[in-house]
Amino acid sequence: MRIAGMRGVLPMVLAAAVGLSGCATYHARPLPASPDLGASPERLKVDAASLRVAPLKTIRIDASDGLTPLEVAVLAVLNNPDLEAKRRALGVNEAQVFMAGLLPDPQITTSMDKPISGPDHHTAYSFGAGLDLAGLLARSYNRRAARDTAKAADLNLLWSEWSVAQQARQFAETALADEARAAVLRQVLALAADRYARSAHALENHDVTLQTNAADLAVKLDAENQLFTATHDAQKARRDLNALLGLRADVALPLMPAPLGGVYDEASVQHALANLPERRPDLLALKAGYGAQDANVRKAILAQFPLNNIAANYAKDPAGTTTEGLALTLALPIFNGGRGDVRLQNATREQLRAEYQARLDQTDAEVRNAEREREGARSAVAVLSVDVPRLEALSRPALAAYDRRDIDSQTYLTLSQNVLSKRADLDDKTLAARLAEIALETALFLPPAESRAAP
């Protein structure tokens, strides 16, 4: 009796030992307690070997003479903290692919009953082995859905890398343009401040009128206001750029302007737009997500198959009778039948299809809008590039003419303010043209125009 009892317990002990041997163990992973922002540009990673964004692969980083907006774009991809977090998240998708490929574990059941009264004295025991047929049949669709989901996540990361790179270019271009404007305005302000100081001294000696002194002050205040705006905008662009690069806000990145490159013509834009669904990562990610959902639709349809589980049993009762058997678990599709899940998965697939169409439409609108913005800004720059230097040349003798009393204070004030306004307008339109070109390249997933001639 004791031996028979031990024989019944032995399968349960072995099953428990096998199960525990495959279990994972816990390891603590505390959260960070402080920011991890870089305190200097030397903190930045510059190894572009792992760079995956195709339009940036021709760009080489050489920080010896400063960083151009294109070089900053590459550094942003390599150092952005949010991108690093998204790269770590890919491990979750890889784990889901691994999990979806695993076969369902067989189910082992065992029991033992020892009689304590009655005519029968045999220790009863049973042993059964079952298999989840529903899980086995759904495995192929689970794997397909998981692979497509992982592919979509990887493509979305690639699009995020491209978007961050282009955003870094925009911040760098903005900072450089505003800093160049501030440098010009400092010279203008120095002249205006000197003129106002002399005017104020002349007013004390009653050599000029109060109106003349007020006009000089107005020019000085106008230059100060424009200088403050340009300096503020440049500093904000630098802070935003530092945040993208994972640097502290006070780090001074050595930026330098890049030589003006070419632009994409209308034929190139149309060609790129025509094959965009086969190239742009976010569109490819939506396609992969749609494929994953299509697999879920197929899985929901297959789940209506009524046979869910099959098991083989071996048992001995207290009377000593030994039996073998086969058990099937069937679901009768009377009330549910999986119809709700089929409808849900189909509705979700339709939603994803509509989202893909909406993204296509949005992309076309983005390209058209960037084209119009670029052409409008370039047309304005072409006109202002001729008129502003001419206006500045005409204004240079104005100060001397004002001193000689050949022109009055109102004429001098109007001319000075016009020069400042038109110069600011030219700077704004030049920056707008560059930002519109960046927006166009971003939407079309094209290499930066000035990098196409790179070796």
LINMO-V490641 format. One record per residue. N is the residue number from 1. RES is the residue in one small letter. SS is DSSP state (@ for helix, = for strand, . for the rest). BURIAL is b if it has 16 or more other C-alpha atoms within 10 Angstrom, else e. D_LAST is the distance of its C-alpha to the last C-alpha in Angstrom with 2 decimals. Layout:
# LINMO-V490641
n->[N,N]
res->[RES,RES]
ss->[SS,SS]
burial->[BURIAL,BURIAL]
d_last->[D_LAST,D_LAST]
This chain:
# LINMO-V490641
n->[1,2,3,4,5,6,7,8,9,10,11,12,13,14,15,16,17,18,19,20,21,22,23,24,25,26,27,28,29,30,31,32,33,34,35,36,37,38,39,40,41,42,43,44,45,46,47,48,49,50,51,52,53,54,55,56,57,58,59,60,61,62,63,64,65,66,67,68,69,70,71,72,73,74,75,76,77,78,79,80,81,82,83,84,85,86,87,88,89,90,91,92,93,94,95,96,97,98,99,100,101,102,103,104,105,106,107,108,109,110,111,112,113,114,115,116,117,118,119,120,121,122,123,124,125,126,127,128,129,130,131,132,133,134,135,136,137,138,139,140,141,142,143,144,145,146,147,148,149,150,151,152,153,154,155,156,157,158,159,160,161,162,163,164,165,166,167,168,169,170,171,172,173,174,175,176,177,178,179,180,181,182,183,184,185,186,187,188,189,190,191,192,193,194,195,196,197,198,199,200,201,202,203,204,205,206,207,208,209,210,211,212,213,214,215,216,217,218,219,220,221,222,223,224,225,226,227,228,229,230,231,232,233,234,235,236,237,238,239,240,241,242,243,244,245,246,247,248,249,250,251,252,253,254,255,256,257,258,259,260,261,262,263,264,265,266,267,268,269,270,271,272,273,274,275,276,277,278,279,280,281,282,283,284,285,286,287,288,289,290,291,292,293,294,295,296,297,298,299,300,301,302,303,304,305,306,307,308,309,310,311,312,313,314,315,316,317,318,319,320,321,322,323,324,325,326,327,328,329,330,331,332,333,334,335,336,337,338,339,340,341,342,343,344,345,346,347,348,349,350,351,352,353,354,355,356,357,358,359,360,361,362,363,364,365,366,367,368,369,370,371,372,373,374,375,376,377,378,379,380,381,382,383,384,385,386,387,388,389,390,391,392,393,394,395,396,397,398,399,400,401,402,403,404,405,406,407,408,409,410,411,412,413,414,415,416,417,418,419,420,421,422,423,424,425,426,427,428,429,430,431,432,433,434,435,436,437,438,439,440,441,442,443,444,445,446,447,448,449,450,451,452,453,454,455]
res->[m,r,i,a,g,m,r,g,v,l,p,m,v,l,a,a,a,v,g,l,s,g,c,a,t,y,h,a,r,p,l,p,a,s,p,d,l,g,a,s,p,e,r,l,k,v,d,a,a,s,l,r,v,a,p,l,k,t,i,r,i,d,a,s,d,g,l,t,p,l,e,v,a,v,l,a,v,l,n,n,p,d,l,e,a,k,r,r,a,l,g,v,n,e,a,q,v,f,m,a,g,l,l,p,d,p,q,i,t,t,s,m,d,k,p,i,s,g,p,d,h,h,t,a,y,s,f,g,a,g,l,d,l,a,g,l,l,a,r,s,y,n,r,r,a,a,r,d,t,a,k,a,a,d,l,n,l,l,w,s,e,w,s,v,a,q,q,a,r,q,f,a,e,t,a,l,a,d,e,a,r,a,a,v,l,r,q,v,l,a,l,a,a,d,r,y,a,r,s,a,h,a,l,e,n,h,d,v,t,l,q,t,n,a,a,d,l,a,v,k,l,d,a,e,n,q,l,f,t,a,t,h,d,a,q,k,a,r,r,d,l,n,a,l,l,g,l,r,a,d,v,a,l,p,l,m,p,a,p,l,g,g,v,y,d,e,a,s,v,q,h,a,l,a,n,l,p,e,r,r,p,d,l,l,a,l,k,a,g,y,g,a,q,d,a,n,v,r,k,a,i,l,a,q,f,p,l,n,n,i,a,a,n,y,a,k,d,p,a,g,t,t,t,e,g,l,a,l,t,l,a,l,p,i,f,n,g,g,r,g,d,v,r,l,q,n,a,t,r,e,q,l,r,a,e,y,q,a,r,l,d,q,t,d,a,e,v,r,n,a,e,r,e,r,e,g,a,r,s,a,v,a,v,l,s,v,d,v,p,r,l,e,a,l,s,r,p,a,l,a,a,y,d,r,r,d,i,d,s,q,t,y,l,t,l,s,q,n,v,l,s,k,r,a,d,l,d,d,k,t,l,a,a,r,l,a,e,i,a,l,e,t,a,l,f,l,p,p,a,e,s,r,a,a,p]
ss->[.,@,@,@,@,@,@,@,@,@,@,@,@,@,@,@,@,@,@,@,@,.,.,.,.,.,.,.,.,.,.,.,.,.,.,.,.,=,.,.,@,@,@,.,.,.,.,@,@,@,.,.,.,@,@,@,.,.,.,.,.,.,@,@,@,.,=,.,@,@,@,@,@,@,@,@,@,@,@,.,@,@,@,@,@,@,@,@,@,@,@,@,@,@,@,@,@,@,@,@,.,.,.,.,.,.,=,=,=,=,=,=,=,.,.,.,.,.,.,.,.,.,.,=,=,=,=,=,=,=,=,=,@,@,@,@,@,@,@,@,@,@,@,@,@,@,@,@,@,@,@,@,@,@,@,@,@,@,@,@,@,@,@,@,@,@,@,@,@,@,@,@,@,@,@,@,@,@,@,@,@,@,@,@,@,@,@,@,@,@,@,@,@,@,@,@,@,@,@,@,@,@,@,@,.,.,.,.,.,@,@,@,@,@,@,@,@,@,@,@,@,@,@,@,@,@,@,@,@,@,@,@,@,@,@,@,@,@,@,@,@,@,@,@,@,.,=,.,.,.,.,.,.,.,=,.,.,.,.,.,.,.,.,.,.,@,@,@,@,@,@,@,@,@,.,@,@,@,.,.,@,@,@,@,@,@,@,@,@,@,@,@,@,@,@,@,@,@,@,@,@,@,.,.,.,.,=,=,=,=,=,=,=,=,=,=,.,.,.,.,.,=,=,=,=,=,=,=,=,=,.,.,.,.,.,.,.,.,@,@,@,@,@,@,@,@,@,@,@,@,@,@,@,@,@,@,@,@,@,@,@,@,@,@,@,@,@,@,@,@,@,@,@,@,@,@,@,@,@,@,@,@,@,@,@,@,@,@,@,@,@,@,@,@,@,@,.,@,@,@,@,@,@,.,.,.,.,.,@,@,@,@,@,@,@,@,@,@,@,@,@,@,@,@,@,@,@,@,@,@,@,@,@,@,@,@,@,@,@,@,@,@,@,@,.,.,.,.,@,@,@,.,.,.,.]
burial->[e,e,e,e,b,e,e,b,e,e,b,b,e,e,e,e,e,e,e,e,e,e,e,e,e,e,e,e,e,e,e,e,e,e,e,e,e,b,e,e,b,e,e,b,e,b,e,b,e,e,e,e,b,e,b,b,b,e,b,b,b,e,b,e,e,e,b,b,b,b,b,b,b,b,b,b,b,b,b,b,b,b,b,e,e,b,e,e,e,b,e,e,b,b,e,b,b,e,e,b,b,e,e,e,e,e,e,b,e,b,e,b,e,b,e,e,e,e,e,e,e,b,b,b,b,b,b,b,b,b,b,b,b,b,b,b,b,b,b,e,b,b,b,b,b,b,b,b,b,b,b,b,b,b,b,b,b,b,b,b,b,b,b,b,b,b,b,b,b,b,b,b,b,b,b,b,b,b,b,b,b,b,e,e,b,e,e,b,b,e,b,b,b,e,b,b,e,e,b,b,e,e,b,e,e,e,e,e,e,e,e,b,b,b,b,b,b,b,b,b,e,b,b,b,e,b,b,e,e,b,b,b,b,b,b,b,b,b,b,b,b,b,b,b,b,b,b,b,b,e,e,e,b,e,b,e,b,e,e,e,e,e,b,e,e,e,e,e,b,e,e,b,b,e,e,b,b,e,e,b,b,b,b,b,b,b,b,b,b,b,b,b,b,b,b,b,b,b,b,b,b,b,b,b,b,e,e,b,b,b,b,e,b,e,b,b,b,b,e,e,e,e,e,e,e,e,e,e,e,e,e,e,e,e,e,e,b,b,e,e,b,b,e,e,b,b,e,b,b,e,e,b,b,e,e,b,e,e,e,e,e,e,b,b,e,b,b,e,e,b,b,e,b,b,e,e,b,b,e,b,b,e,e,b,b,e,e,b,e,e,b,b,e,e,b,e,e,b,b,e,e,b,e,e,e,e,e,e,b,e,e,b,b,e,b,b,b,b,b,b,b,b,b,b,b,b,b,b,b,b,b,b,b,b,b,b,b,b,b,b,b,b,b,b,b,b,b,b,b,e,b,e,e,e,e]
d_last->[85.90,83.73,81.70,81.22,80.05,77.52,76.26,75.61,73.75,71.56,69.18,68.57,67.84,65.40,63.63,63.27,61.97,59.33,58.23,57.95,55.98,52.99,52.98,50.23,51.11,50.35,48.10,48.00,44.69,45.58,43.63,41.83,44.13,41.76,38.37,35.30,33.18,31.02,32.59,29.52,25.71,25.72,27.04,23.82,21.96,18.30,17.54,15.16,15.82,18.50,16.64,17.75,16.87,14.47,13.42,12.35,10.45,6.87,8.62,9.19,12.72,13.96,17.58,18.69,18.75,19.46,17.92,16.52,17.74,14.47,14.62,18.28,17.73,16.11,18.94,21.47,20.65,20.99,24.12,26.11,29.65,30.47,27.50,28.63,32.09,30.90,29.07,32.40,34.17,32.36,34.64,37.56,36.28,35.67,39.22,40.53,38.99,40.64,43.88,43.96,43.70,46.73,50.00,52.97,55.14,58.57,61.46,64.31,67.68,70.68,74.04,77.36,80.84,83.85,87.30,89.61,92.61,93.92,94.77,91.28,90.03,86.68,83.51,81.39,77.64,74.85,71.31,68.75,65.11,63.24,59.88,58.13,57.67,56.18,53.42,52.83,52.61,50.22,47.84,45.56,45.15,44.70,41.85,40.22,40.64,39.31,36.20,35.46,36.17,33.80,31.09,31.78,31.59,28.21,26.85,28.51,26.82,23.39,24.45,25.76,22.49,20.74,23.72,23.77,20.10,20.83,24.13,22.61,20.39,23.65,25.55,23.07,23.01,26.80,27.37,25.39,27.16,30.53,30.11,29.28,32.34,34.44,33.63,34.94,37.89,38.87,39.33,41.29,43.34,44.12,45.51,47.38,48.82,49.97,51.50,53.28,54.60,56.06,57.43,59.07,60.66,61.88,63.32,65.38,66.80,67.40,65.18,63.09,64.06,63.16,61.24,59.02,58.37,57.59,55.06,53.29,53.32,51.89,48.88,48.35,48.69,46.29,43.60,44.32,44.03,40.67,39.39,40.67,38.98,35.57,35.86,37.07,34.30,31.60,33.28,33.65,29.99,29.15,31.77,30.47,26.93,28.40,30.32,27.22,25.68,28.97,29.80,33.16,33.79,34.38,31.08,29.32,25.58,23.73,22.08,20.39,19.58,16.14,15.98,17.18,14.79,15.94,18.17,18.99,21.85,24.98,24.13,20.92,23.05,25.83,23.75,22.21,25.71,27.30,25.47,25.20,27.97,25.96,22.81,23.92,24.93,28.13,29.42,28.75,30.52,33.49,33.64,33.77,36.42,38.38,38.27,39.63,42.41,43.24,43.82,46.10,48.07,48.61,49.62,52.13,53.64,53.94,55.56,58.55,59.52,62.81,62.71,61.10,62.32,64.15,66.02,68.36,71.34,73.81,76.84,80.32,82.97,85.89,88.20,86.09,84.71,81.18,78.93,75.57,73.88,70.87,69.83,67.72,66.49,66.41,65.54,67.73,65.71,68.56,67.50,63.78,62.28,58.76,58.88,57.78,54.60,53.78,54.21,52.11,49.18,49.36,49.46,46.43,44.51,45.50,44.34,40.86,40.76,41.68,39.04,36.33,37.65,37.79,34.16,33.16,35.31,34.02,30.37,31.26,33.12,30.26,27.88,30.61,31.51,27.98,27.70,31.05,30.33,27.10,28.82,31.86,30.08,27.99,31.26,32.97,30.27,30.52,34.26,34.35,31.76,34.38,37.52,36.75,36.03,39.12,41.17,40.03,41.02,44.40,44.96,44.43,47.95,49.50,50.16,52.02,53.89,54.84,56.16,58.22,59.56,58.25,56.76,58.13,56.56,55.91,53.94,51.88,51.28,50.26,47.85,46.24,45.85,44.40,41.72,40.80,40.85,38.70,36.10,35.96,35.74,32.77,30.97,31.88,30.72,27.35,26.81,28.23,25.78,22.76,24.50,25.38,21.81,20.95,24.08,23.14,19.71,21.64,24.34,22.13,19.79,16.75,13.32,13.76,13.62,11.87,8.88,8.42,6.45,3.82,0.00]
